[in-house]
Amino acid sequence: MNNEVTVVIEQIKYTTTITTQNHTVIADEPKELGGQDEGLTPTQLLLSSLGACKVMTARMYADQKKWSLEKVTVHLSSEVQKSEQQQATYVKCHVSFDGDLDDEQKKRLLTIIDKCPIHKILSNPIIIDSNLL
């Protein structure tokens, strides 16, 4: 699996093209912030990655267990709280599971989705190394 992503911005203010081997996504800022509103904002993309990972993890687990999971919905939001010494970002994930599931199965799925790879990445220290080419 190739995890490489290329991100390019040219002359149109904030409109950004994100490409992988097989896919293209547009990111942008809303018009009130000077963008063209052609795509998701960077924060929405980050939340989307987390949400997609959580629902995929739930689907994989339920399929392995042969549970009757029909649909998983996750509503995500984030809020940044700044103090003099640091900044903390709070991400809220409101989850619902549809299907013939009992309360114990739903609780188990909720525990499992918090173990998805993106949740783990975002919950642990991240080192970002930027260099000039």
C-alpha positions in Angstrom: 0.0 0.0 0.0 1.4 3.4 -1.0 0.7 6.2 1.5 2.3 8.9 -0.5 0.2 12.0 -1.2 1.1 15.0 -3.3 -0.4 18.4 -2.5 -0.2 21.4 -4.9 -1.5 24.9 -4.8 -1.1 27.3 -7.8 -2.5 30.8 -8.5 -6.1 30.3 -7.4 -6.2 31.5 -3.8 -6.4 28.5 -1.4 -7.7 25.9 -4.0 -5.4 22.9 -3.5 -5.2 19.7 -5.4 -4.4 16.5 -3.5 -3.4 13.5 -5.5 -2.4 9.9 -4.8 -1.7 7.1 -7.4 -5.4 6.8 -8.3 -7.4 9.6 -6.8 -7.7 13.4 -6.8 -9.3 15.5 -4.1 -9.7 19.3 -3.9 -9.2 21.2 -0.6 -10.1 24.8 -0.2 -11.3 27.4 2.2 -14.8 28.9 2.3 -15.4 32.2 0.4 -15.6 34.2 3.6 -12.0 33.3 4.3 -10.9 34.2 0.8 -11.1 30.7 -0.8 -13.3 29.5 -3.6 -15.2 26.9 -1.5 -14.3 24.2 -4.1 -13.6 21.4 -1.5 -13.3 20.4 2.1 -11.2 22.5 4.4 -8.0 21.0 5.8 -9.7 20.5 9.2 -12.6 18.8 7.5 -10.2 16.5 5.6 -8.5 15.6 8.9 -11.9 14.8 10.6 -13.0 12.9 7.5 -9.9 10.7 7.7 -10.6 9.9 11.3 -14.3 9.2 10.6 -13.6 7.0 7.6 -11.1 5.0 9.6 -13.6 4.5 12.5 -16.5 3.4 10.3 -14.3 1.1 8.2 -12.9 -0.5 11.4 -16.4 -1.1 12.7 -17.4 -2.7 9.4 -14.4 -5.0 9.4 -14.9 -6.1 13.0 -18.7 -6.6 12.6 -18.0 -8.6 9.4 -15.5 -10.8 11.2 -18.0 -11.4 14.0 -20.8 -11.9 11.6 -22.8 -9.3 13.4 -25.8 -7.7 11.7 -24.4 -4.2 11.3 -26.3 -2.3 8.6 -24.9 1.2 9.0 -22.4 3.2 11.1 -22.7 7.0 11.3 -20.1 9.2 12.9 -20.6 12.9 13.3 -17.3 14.7 14.0 -16.4 18.1 15.1 -13.3 19.8 16.6 -12.6 22.7 18.9 -9.3 24.3 19.7 -8.8 25.7 23.2 -5.7 27.8 23.7 -4.0 28.8 26.9 -0.8 30.7 27.6 1.3 27.5 27.7 -0.3 25.2 25.1 -3.1 24.5 22.7 -5.4 21.6 23.0 -7.7 20.3 20.3 -10.9 18.4 21.3 -12.4 16.1 18.7 -16.0 14.9 19.3 -17.2 11.8 17.7 -20.9 11.0 18.0 -21.5 7.5 16.8 -24.6 5.5 16.0 -24.8 1.8 14.9 -27.8 0.6 13.0 -28.6 -3.1 12.8 -29.7 -6.0 14.9 -27.2 -5.4 17.6 -27.6 -5.6 21.4 -26.1 -3.1 23.8 -23.0 -5.2 24.5 -22.2 -5.4 20.8 -22.6 -1.6 20.4 -20.3 -1.0 23.4 -17.8 -3.4 21.9 -17.9 -1.6 18.5 -17.4 1.7 20.2 -14.3 0.4 22.0 -13.0 -1.1 18.7 -13.4 2.1 16.6 -11.2 3.9 19.1 -8.4 1.5 18.1 -8.5 2.4 14.4 -5.1 3.4 12.9 -5.9 7.1 12.4 -7.2 7.4 16.0 -4.0 5.9 17.2 -1.9 8.3 15.0 -3.8 11.3 16.3 -3.7 10.1 20.0 0.0 9.6 20.1 3.0 12.0 19.6 3.4 12.9 16.0 6.8 14.1 14.6 6.5 16.1 11.4 9.8 16.5 9.5 9.6 19.2 6.8 12.6 19.8 4.5 13.4 21.8 1.4 13.8 20.0 -1.9 
